[in-house]
Amino acid sequence: MKIRKNDTVKIIAGSYKDRGKIGKVLKVFPDKERVIVEGVNIIKRHTRPSQKNQQGGIVEKEAPIHVSNVLYYSNKFNVTTRIGYKRLEDGSKARYCKNPVCQEEIITDNQ
């Protein structure tokens, strides 16, 4: 899967209230092809009081979104782009932006 944890993504499809939002990927589920994006696709969970949660009540949390509904967002150029892979001179494989505006910028894991 081309989207990784801590990538910045833009929601391109789905709920009318979430479409167009930009957020950071918190968790990736490669086997289910889903990602959890910070502040997007919020669901309300009704929890019963228990020993772990004394008060109970309604808890809001992010739900997973299918990876086809998000696009990588380049903070440097402020554009969405698809991601490709290419081999570098040293033989390692790296991700890069396919959008011509990005000039094939190499995406590092700490961005």
C-alpha positions in Angstrom: 0.0 0.0 0.0 1.4 3.4 -1.0 0.0 5.4 1.9 1.9 5.1 5.2 1.6 6.2 8.8 2.2 9.9 9.4 1.5 10.8 5.7 -0.6 13.9 5.1 -3.7 13.0 3.0 -6.7 14.7 1.5 -10.2 13.0 1.5 -11.4 12.9 -2.1 -14.6 10.8 -1.7 -17.1 9.8 0.9 -19.2 11.7 3.3 -20.2 15.3 2.4 -18.9 16.6 5.7 -15.5 14.9 5.3 -14.8 15.4 1.6 -11.9 17.9 1.1 -10.5 17.7 4.6 -6.8 17.3 5.1 -5.4 15.2 7.9 -2.5 12.9 9.1 -2.7 9.2 8.8 -2.8 7.7 12.3 -3.0 4.0 11.5 -2.8 1.8 8.4 -4.6 -1.6 7.9 -2.9 -3.1 4.8 -4.9 -6.3 4.8 -8.2 -4.5 4.8 -6.9 -1.6 2.6 -8.1 1.0 5.1 -6.5 4.0 6.9 -7.5 6.0 10.0 -7.1 9.8 9.3 -6.9 12.3 12.2 -10.2 14.2 12.6 -12.0 12.5 9.8 -14.9 10.0 9.7 -15.8 10.6 13.4 -18.2 8.0 14.9 -20.0 8.1 18.2 -19.6 5.0 20.4 -22.1 4.5 23.2 -20.2 2.9 26.1 -21.7 1.3 29.2 -20.1 2.1 32.5 -17.5 -0.5 33.5 -14.5 -0.9 35.7 -12.2 0.5 33.0 -14.6 3.4 32.2 -16.4 4.4 35.3 -18.6 7.1 33.8 -19.5 5.5 30.4 -21.4 7.8 27.9 -20.7 8.7 24.3 -17.1 8.5 23.1 -16.1 10.0 19.7 -13.4 8.3 17.7 -12.1 8.1 14.1 -13.3 5.2 11.9 -11.2 3.6 9.1 -11.6 4.9 5.5 -10.8 2.9 2.3 -7.5 3.9 0.9 -9.0 4.6 -2.5 -10.9 7.6 -1.0 -7.7 9.4 0.0 -4.8 11.0 -1.9 -1.3 11.9 -0.7 -1.1 15.7 0.0 2.3 17.4 -0.5 2.7 20.2 2.1 5.7 21.6 0.3 3.7 22.3 -3.0 0.1 22.3 -1.5 -1.2 19.8 -4.1 -2.6 16.3 -4.0 -0.7 13.7 -6.0 -0.5 10.0 -6.7 2.5 8.1 -5.4 4.9 6.0 -7.4 8.0 3.9 -6.7 11.3 4.1 -8.4 14.9 2.8 -7.9 17.5 5.3 -6.8 21.2 5.2 -7.9 22.2 3.3 -4.8 19.7 0.5 -5.6 17.1 1.4 -2.9 13.4 1.9 -3.6 11.8 5.2 -2.8 8.4 6.8 -3.1 7.9 9.9 -5.3 5.1 12.3 -6.3 3.7 11.7 -9.8 2.2 15.2 -10.0 4.2 17.3 -12.5 4.0 20.3 -10.1 6.1 18.3 -7.5 8.9 17.7 -10.0 9.1 14.0 -8.9 9.9 15.0 -5.3 11.2 12.0 -3.2 8.9 11.3 -0.3 10.8 10.5 2.9 9.2 8.7 5.9 9.7 11.6 8.3 7.6 14.1 6.3 
